[in-house]
Amino acid sequence: MEREEAITKIEDACKVIALEMMKVTPAARHLGEEEVTADVVKAAYRLTIELEVIKKKLIQLKGRDDSSIL
């Protein structure tokens, strides 16, 4: 697998995960247990942050100039 293909696969997976994560918080609000809801929302938020880290790293990687000529 080439670098560009790997980046595309990871980006596609991130998009799917992000779309699914958008469903977690609204659903968690209907659990009926404040403590559980709070924990689920907090964990979903942390997962979203980590997903953004992956996306930013890919953006940085794509922006690098692979040439050695200055």
Summary of the structure (lengths in Angstrom):
residues: 70
radius of gyration: 17.1
end to end distance: 28.1
largest distance: 60.8
contacts: 147
relative contact order: 0.13
helix: 77%
strand: 0%
